[in-house]
Amino acid sequence: MIVEINEKTFENEVTRSDQPVVVDFWAEWCGPCRSMAPVIQQVAAEFAGRVKVGKVNVDQNQALTARFGIKGIPTLLFFRDGQVVDQEVGFTPRGVVVEKINALLKK
């Protein structure tokens, strides 16, 4: 349910997606990122078929990290029609993520 996104797959998975996309920028060494992982898994399951959820490892995809100006992780970027429409930096409670996804789906 969660798509691993990298610099080669970003255009197809995010920019050209016919669904809204939530992208989690993370790293293995990041404690808050590990805390965020179960939240990401829950929302990916809850919104399966309506919203694509992906993860970008910042250590392995530095060009994407720079492209979106990621300064702190975890960072969630919310995309609609290939454009960033919202973001959250740091650990984000499930309720906040769900609210932002619901807002993505309404527009």
N, C-alpha and C positions, 0 to 999 in steps of 0.2 A: 504493500500500500504506500510505502514511502519510497520515493525515487531518489537515487543517488545522482546528483547533478554535478557536472564538471564543465570545464570550459568548452569542451567539444559538443556536449549535449544541451547546453543552456538554451540555445536558440530554439531547438525543437521542443524541449520540455517546458520552457517558460514563455519565451517571446511569441511562439506560434501556437501556444496552447489554446484550445477552445473553451477551457474552463479557467476560473480564477486559480491562482497558484500561491501557496504559502511556501517561502523558502527559508529554511533555518541555516544560518551561517554558524558553524561550530568548529570545535577542535577537540581531539581526544584528551588533551591535557587540561581542559577547561572544566572545573568543578560545576559551575552553574550550567554549563552545556549538558553535563551528565544528568543534572537535576531536571533539565528541560526535556530530555529524551522521552520520558513516559507521557508527558503532556502532548508532545508531538505525535506519539503513537496513538494516543486516545483520539485526538482530533482527526487524524488521518483515517481512523476506522469509522468515526462518527459521520464524517462528511464524504466518505468514499463514493465516487461516482458523481459528486457535485463540485468538489474542490480537489485539485492536485496538491499533494504535500511533498516537498523535496528537501534534501539536505545538501549543503555545500561545505566540504571540509576546507577551511581557510588556509591550512598549511599546504594543501595539495593544489589549490586553485587561487593563487595569489593575484592573478590578473582580474578574476571576477571580484575578489575582495576589494581590490583597488578601484575597479569600475564603479562599484556601488558605495565607495567611501566608508567601508566597514571599519570602525575604530575600536569597537568593543564587541565581545561575543558572550553569550549568544545574541545574535541579531535576527529578528524575523522580519522579512520583507513580504508584503502582501501585494500581489500583482493582479491587475485586470487588464485584458487586452494588451499584454506585453509591457505594461507600464507600472511602476511602483506607485501605489496609491496610499500606502500606510506602512508604518514600521514600528517595531518595539525593540528596545535594546535592554539586555540583561534578562534575568529569569522573569518570565511572564506567567502569572497564574492562568490556569486553564480557562476560567470564566472570562478573562480579558481576551484570550485568543479566540474563544467561541464568539464573543461579541463582535470582534473585528472580522471574523469569517462571515458571520451573518450579515454584516454591513456590506461585505464584498458581494454577497449573493443577491442583495436587494437592488443593486444598481445595474 
